[in-house]
Amino acid sequence: MEKKKQQSTERKLREKHLSDIVTLIHKVSEAKGWTSSLEAYDKKDFRFATVSVWRTTPSSGTEVSGTFEIICDDQIKINYHSTSFHNYGLADLYDAISHAFYKLKLPWVKPREKIVDRTKGALSEVERIFRRFHRIVRQLKHRHDERPPFLVTDEYDVQDLVHAILKGLYDDIRPEEYCPSAPS
């Protein structure tokens, strides 16, 4: 009986935590000029939610959209993904949401230092990948059963390959943000 009561209390806490995070994303999005809507919400365990955001950029009239994936477990993880061709301002919105989240200083959120410590290990891992990148490219040329090779012929092939490798290792991999050159 006591165990069921404890599970019920934990479930209610997770529900509140997830609801707080979704509300925060909606409020920050609105404050930054984005429209948002809740696309998915884990009503069973209250561990996952997806919020869609979109806006039209004032300068060019370009439609920009993305999603924020929330994982609310022992730690809180918020990842974003662009769902449109352009992602102008999506990284800024993510930064504003992160800043607002950590500014709240919620007692149930683990300290940020633990995340920073993992980042140091991730940096050395990425450095190791780049030191051995030529080996990866060379291996892709020599495939099993005389299959056609995967060729890396230009900068875009390198970008795509690096993006794919990093996406397989880390959750927060963002596409390159294109910034148009100013006319001279």
N, C-alpha and C positions, 0 to 999 in steps of 0.2 A: 504494500500500500504506500509506504514511504517513498519507494523508488518511483512509482507512477506520479506521485505528487512532485518529486524533484524534476522528473522529465517534463511535466506540464509547465513548471516554472521556467525551466531552461528554454522550452519552446516559445513561451510568451516573451521572454527576453530577446530571443533571436528575432521574433516577429517585430518587436519594437525597434531593434537595431537596424534591421533591413528597411523598415518603414522610414526611420530617421534618415538613412542614407539616400533613399529614393527621393524623399522630400527635399533634402539638401541639393540634389542634382537638379530637380525642377526649379527651385528658387534661384540658384546660381545661373542656370541656363536663361531663365526669364530676365534676370538682372543684366545679363550680357547680350540680350537681344536675340536669343534663340527660342524656338518653340520646342517643347518636349512632350513626349507621351510615354506611358508605361506600356511596353510591348509584351513582357513576360514577367511573371511573379510566382515564385515557388511558394504555394499556399500550404504545402504539406510540411516541409522542414524549415522554410524561411531561410534558405541559404543562398538563393540565386535570384537575380532580377536583371532585366534588360530595359534600358531607357533609350528611346530614339530621340535624336535631336536634329533640327534642321533650321535653315534660314537662307535668305537670299542676301548675298553680299551687296552692301549699298553702292559700292563703286562700279561694279561690273554687272550686277544683276544675276550673277551666277548662283545656282542652287547648290548649297553645300549640306550634306547630311552625314550622320554617323550614329553609332550606337555606343552606349556605355554598358559594359558587362560588369555586374557586381557579384562578388563572391563574399559572403558574410559567414565566416566560420571562426576558427581560432583567431585568425587575423582578417582584416578587411582588405580586399583587393578590388580595385576598380581599373578596368582596362577600357580603352576606347578603340574603335575601328571606324574608318571612313567607309561610307556606303555610297558615296558619289565619286565622280571622277576627280573633282577638286576637293581639297580638305582645308581650305583657307579658314583659319581661326579655330579649328577643332583642337589643336594642341594648346592654344591659349585658354580655351574653355576647360580643358582637362586640368591645366595648371590652376585655374581659378577654383575649380571644384576641389582639387587636392588641398589648396591653401585654406579654403573655407572649412574643409573637413578637419585638418590638423589644428586649425585655430579654435575649434570647438573644445578641444582637450577632453574628449569623452573618456570617462574612467574605464570603460570596457575595451578601449583600443590599446593594443600593445605599443610600447614606445617605438619611435622611428629609428633609434640607434640600431635595432636588430636588422632593419631593412638596409641601412647603410653598410653594416658589416657584410651582408650578403653581396652588396654591390662591389665591394673590393675584390671578393673572390670571382665575381662575374667578369670584372675587368681583366683580371689575369687570364681567365679562360678565353675571353675574346682575343686578347693579345696572342695567345698560343694558337688559336685558329688562324689568325692572319700570318703568323710566322710560318705556318705549314700550308697556307692557302695554295701555293704552287703545287703541292703534292695532291691536293684535292682535284685541282684542274687536270693535272696529268693523269690521275686515275680515271677520270670521266672519259678520257680518250680511249682507254683500253677496256672494252666491255666484253662480257661473256658471250660465247657462241657467235662471234663475229657480228654482233649487232652494231648498228651505226653509232659512232661516238657522239657524246654530248660535247659540242665544241663551244669554247669560250672565245669569241672573236673580237668583242669590243667592250666598251665601258658598261653598256646596258646589260650584257650577259653577266659581267662581274657583279653589278648591282643586284640583279635577280638572284644569282647564286648566293651571295652574301645574305640577302634578305631571307631566302629560304632556309639557310643554315641557322641563322639567328632565330628565326621564327620557331624552328624546331627545338631550340634550347631555352628560350625566354618568352614570357607572356607579353611583356610590354615592348614590342618592336613596332615602330611607327614608320610609315612610308616617308620617303624624302619629301620635304615641303618645297615646292617650286616657288621661287620668288622671281617674278619677271624683272628683267634688267630695265633700268631707267634709261630713257633715250638721252644721248649726249648732245 
